Amino acid sequence: MRTPFVWFADFVKKQKKNFRVLLARKLGYSFLGRLSRQYTSLYAIALGADKIALGSLSSVGSAVSTLLSLPIGRFVDRYGLKKMMLFVMILEILVPLAYVSAWDWTMLIPALIFYQMTGFRSIAVTIESVYVAGSLKDDDRASGFGVLTAISTVGGSLAPIAAAYLVISFGGINLTGMRSLFFVQLAGLIPLAIVIFLYLSDADRAGSETRKGAKSFLKEFGTLFEHSKGLKRFIFMECLGAFSMSAVFPFAMVFAVEVKQATPFILAYMGIAATLCNMVFAIPIGRLSDRIGRKRTLYLMRPIMYASYLLIAFAPDAYWLILAWAFLGFPWEWIIWSTMSMEMVPESKRGRWSGMLMLFRNLVRIPAPIIGGIIYQMTTPAVLFLLPLVVDLGLRLPILITARETLTRS
């Protein structure tokens, strides 16, 4: 019987070179990108933003990202993934550059725009997902996303504690202490981008269909719905998830510090708990999904997601948030959801399909943080963290039950 380490080594070895290069990128970016993840909202508050202004910043970023969603998806199919990955890595460098340059909360608008374009379920993840999906067989696809997630937790597990030491060394949770994180990010992301670009190969273009097929830009996207079932239903589920997440997460660390009195090291342990949980369970969940199906695995993961939000809302003190973030870091959705989205359409349409998904996600992300800020500021803050649970139980899960299973056996 093979050990998990032998299975991991054999799995990575049999994949294409691009998959291994993307693993290296994920390892480096998971550390550098997550250094500041728990402090971006706190940084905006320190620069003078209130809760509604904080939500407005996220909304502006989503609005700009929305405008780019369809063109990015089309460019992926037409001009190649490597050029688009370079574009993404430049944006990733601009994020910390914009943060260190800000001296007022209104100056964070460019930073939030770039962050929205490179963060979770964004342009960066879209291009990365298309690359990975094209590098894996059907029976390996969820496992491959699991491997990618597991690798990301290696750097991610080190980042929160490193961030805590940096913040404390430079004065604590204040502008000077938090700004040090963005300087370190900037110093690391530049050489990482250069190395990855040199070693990454362009994927095969599936663009012959796009070059000869459409008379107009919008008609090209209209072809997505030909011969593909369940896309509108999937888009609606994506929108529900994006809305609830975007309403909640700009305020998660503010809630932890202001309401639960979390210290920099508690914030660090929260991040470590989340990434370690990801590390342990990412590959098993991917393999389970490849074995029993995407939908069944999603059903099994739901109670863990619900428990995470209940713990955040009703935690008696900050230490309970460590357990809540462990549950939150459990890979209960992203791996399977990303796999399903790539399997909804033929490979030749994945760039455009990803762009369309990003468009609709970003549309609902525009009002979501403002609504979240109003709920946080005008009601009991804990109420906000029950929103994802209510949305999922009341709307998303019933729709998922009617969606089609995308796993096919090769």
N, C-alpha and C positions, 0 to 999 in steps of 0.2 A: 504494500500500500504506500503510495507516494505521500510524503509530508506536504503541508501547505507551501513550504518554501521551495520544494522541488517542483510542485505544480506551478507556482508563480514563475519560476525561472524558465520552465519549459514553455509556458504560455507566452511569455514575453519574447522568447527566442524565436518562436515560429511565426511571429507577426512581422509585418513589413517595417522597413527602416523608419518611416514616418511615425509609426506608432511609438517606437522607442524614443525618437527625438521629442515627441510630444510629452512622453513620460518625464523626460529630463526637464523640459520647460515647466511642466506642472510641479515638479519638485521644487525648482527654484522660485517660481512665482508664488507657490503656496506659502513659502516663508516670507518673502518680501511683501507680497500683497496683503497678507493677513497681519502684518505688524501694526497697521493703523486701523484695522477693521472695527475694533471695539471703541475707537476714540474719535471717529469722524463726527458723529453727532455731538459729542461732548466738546469737540473743538469749535463747532459752529456756535454752541451755547456760550462758550468762553469768549467768542468774538462779538457777542451781543444779540444773537438770534433768540426769539422766544419759540414756544412749541409750534405755533401756527406758521411762523417764518421758517422754522426748520422743515416743516412739511412742504412749504412753498418751494424751498430750494430743491427738494427731491422732485417736485412736480415739474419744475423748469427743466431739469435734467432729462426727465422722461419725455417731455414734449419735444426737445431737440432730437433725442434718440429715436422718437417716433418718425420724424421726418426722414431719417436715414434708413429706416428699417427695410422698406421695399427696395430702394436702390442697392443696399448692401447685399440682400438676398440675390438680386439679379446679377450683380457684379461677381459674386462667388461662382455662379454657374457660367458666366461668360468669360471672365478674365483670369480665373485661376485662384486657388486658395492661398498660394504662397504670397502673392502680392497683397491680398487682403489680410493675411496674418501679419505682415510687416506693418500695415496700416494700424492694426490693433495694437501691436507692441509699441508703436509711437504714441498712441493714445494712452497706453498704460504708463508711459514715462511722463506724460503731461499731467497726470493726476497728482502725484506728489509735488511736481513743480508748481502747479496752481495753488496747492495748499500752503506751501512755504512762502509764496508770494503775497498771501492775503493778510491784510491788517484790519479788515472789517468784514462782518458776516456777508454783506452783499457781494464782496469780491470772491466769495466761494462759488458763485454761479458757474464759472467755467470749470472749476474743480468737480462740481456735482454733475455737470454735463458729461465730462470725460468719465467720471466714475460710473454713471448710469450706462454708459456705452461699453464699459469693460468689466462690470461686476457680474453678479449672479444672473443667469438667464439673459445675457446681453449679446452684443455683437461678438465679443471675444469668445464666449461659450458657444455661440451659434457656429462660428467658423471652425472652432475646435471640434465640435460634435460632428460636423460634416466630414472633416478629416478622419476622425476616428471611425465613424460608421462605415466609410468607404474602405477602411483598412482591415475590416474584420468580417468573418463569415457570419451568416445568420445565427448559427448555433453558438457563436462566440461573442456576439455583440453586447449583450447585457453583462457578461463576464468581463469584457474589455472595458466597458464603462466603470465596472466595479474596480478593476485594477487601477484605472486612471484615478478614481476617487481615493483608493487606498494610498497610492503614491502621494497624492496631494496632502494627505494627513500627516505624512512624515515631517514635511516642513511646517505644516500648520500646527502641529503639536508643540513645536519649539517656539513659534512666533509669539504666542501670548505671554509666555514667561520672559522672553527677551524684551518684549515691549514694556512689560511691567518694570524691569530693571532700568531700561532706558528712561522711562517717564520719571521714575523716582530719582534717578541720578541727575536729571536735569530740572528737578524742582517740583515734581508731583503732577497732579491732574490740573495743570494750568497751561497757558499758551506756550511757554518755553519748553515745558516738559513734553507736551504732545507734539510740538513742532519738530523735535529731534527725530521722531519716527519717520517723518516725511523726508528728511535729509538722508537718512539711512536707506530708505526705499529708492530714492533717486540715484544714489551711488551704486546700488546693486542692479537695478533694472536695465540700465544702459548697457553694461557688458553682457548681461543675459540675453538681451534682444539681439545683439550682434552675433553671438555664438549660435543661437537657435536659427537665425536667418541663414547663416552659412551652411548649416548641416541639414536643414529641412528641404525636402524635394517637393516640387509642385505635384499635386495629385492629377490624375487623368481628368481632363475636362470633359464634362458631360454636356458641353455647350453647343454641339452641332444642332441640337433640336431648337435651342433658343435662338440661334443665329438665323435659322431659315424659317422658323415657324410663325412668328407673331408680327402682325402689322403695327401694333402699338404696344407701348409699355404695359398698360393695364390689361390688354388682351393676353399678353404673355403670362400674367399671373392668373388670368381666368382659366387657362389650360390646366392649372393645378387640380381643378375639381373634376376633370374628365377622367373617368375610369378609376377614380379613387373614392372609396366610401367612408363616411363617418368624419370627414374633415371639419365640417361646420360644428359638429358636436364636440370634437376635440378642441377646437378653437375656443368654444364657450367654456369648457372646463379649464383651459389655460387662463382665460380671462378672470374667472372666479378666483383661482389660486393666486394669480398675480395681484389682483386687487387686495385680497386679505393680507398677503405678505407685505405689500408696499405700504399699506395703512399702518402696520404694526412695527416693522423693524427699524425705521428711523428713530423710534423712541425706546427701543429695548434697553440700550445701555444707559440712556438718561433715566429710565425707570429704575434700573438696577442701582445707580448711584444716588439719585435724589430720593427715591422712596424706600429702597431696601438698604441704603447706606453701604454699598459695595466699595471695597478698597481696590487699588490697582492689582493687588495679588489675587483677590477674589475674582476680579474680571479675568485675570490670567488663567486661574483654575477653571473658570467657566469655559474659556476657549479651549483649554487642554482637554477637558472632559468631552467636549463636542468632537474634537478632531480624533481623539483616541477611540471614541465610539465608532466614528467613521472608519478608522483604520481596521478595527477588529471585524466589523460586519459588512463592509462594502463588497468584498469579493464573495463571501457566502450568499449575500442577497442577490448579487448578479447571477451567480450560478443557480440559485434557487429559481430565479425568474426564467432562466434558460431551460429549466427542467419542468416546472409546473405551469408556466405562463405568466405574462405580465400582470393581468388583472388579479389573479389569485394572490400573487405576492403583495400587490397593493392593498388588498383586503386585510391580509395578515398584519400589515404595518400600521394600519389606521389607529388602533388603540394606543400605540406608543406616541404618535403625534398628538392625540388628544391629551394624554397625560402630561406632555411637555407644557402645553399652554395652561392647563389647570394649575400646574406647579408654579409657573411664573406668576399667575394672577393671585394665588393664595399662599405663596411662600411666606412663612412667619418671619424669616430673616434672610439675609443675603446668602448664607451658606447653602440654603435649599436651592438657590439658583444654579449651583454647580450641578446638582442632579437634573434640574430642568434642562440645562444646556446639554447634558449628556444625552437625554432623550431627544432634544432638538437636533443634536448632531447625528443621531441614528439615521442612516441613509434610507429613510422610509419612503422616499419618493423620487429624488432627482435622478438616480441611476435608471430606474425603470421608466420614468416619464420621458427622459431623453431618448432612451431606446425606442419606446413606442412611437415618439414623434418622428424619428428617422425611418421607421418601418411603415408609416402611414402612406408614403408615396414612393414611386420608383426613384432609384439613385439619381437619375438625370434631373429630377425636380427638387432635390433636397435643399439646394441653396435658396431657391425661390420660396419653397415651403417654409424654411426656417425664417426667411425675411418676413413672410406674412405673419407667422406666429409672433415674431418679435414686434411687428407693427401693432397687433391687437393687444399684446401684453402691455406695450408702452402706452397705448391709448388709455387703458384703465388705470395705469400707474400715474397718469397726470393728476386726476382728482384725488386718488387714494391717500397720499400722505397729508394733504390738506384736511381731508375728512378725519384721518387719524389724529392729526394735531388738535382739531376741534373737540373730538371725543376725549382725548387725553387732558386737555386744558379745561373743558367745561363740565366733565363728569369725574367720577372716581377713575384714576388712571388704570386700575386693574381691569376695568370693563373692556378696555381696548384689546387686551390679550385673550379675550374670549371670542373675538370676532372670527378668527380663522376656524375655530372649532364649530361655531354656529353655521358658517358658510359651507364648510365641508359636509357636515352632517345633513344640513337642510337642502343643499343644492348639488354639490359636486359629487358626492358619493352616489346618489340616485341616478345621476347621468352616467357615471362610470359603469354602473351595473348594466346599462343598455348599450355601452360602447362595444366595439368588436375587439376580439383578441388578435394581436398583431404577430405573435410568435408563429413562425413557419419552420418546419423541419427540412434541412437540406440533406 
